[in-house]
Amino acid sequence: MDNNVKNQAAFTKRKTASIMMQFKKIIGSLLLVLLSLSSNAQEKEVQMGDMMRDNGRIYVVVAVVLTILIGLILYVIRLDKKITRLEKEK
């Protein structure tokens, strides 16, 4: 049926709308799953976190995570500057 479409714009519009509806359904499903997981996670006790906080190890974990995140952010900024410079040269 859609192989011999006379109005290509209408066909493209229908196809895009179909893809967007599928995308919305997937995102909605993921949000509902994440919401249910977070509600289950709040009901349980966090024994490992309390133990690490009592021993002072939680600060080491936070420092390592922050170091990794800062490193990634600096890497992305540096990469963006290089790409911008290469785009200007062309």
PyMOL commands that set and color helices and strands:
alter all, ss='L'
color gray80, all
select helices_A, chain A and resi 2-4+8-43+47-55+58-89
alter helices_A, ss='H'
color red, helices_A
deselect
rebuild
show_as cartoon
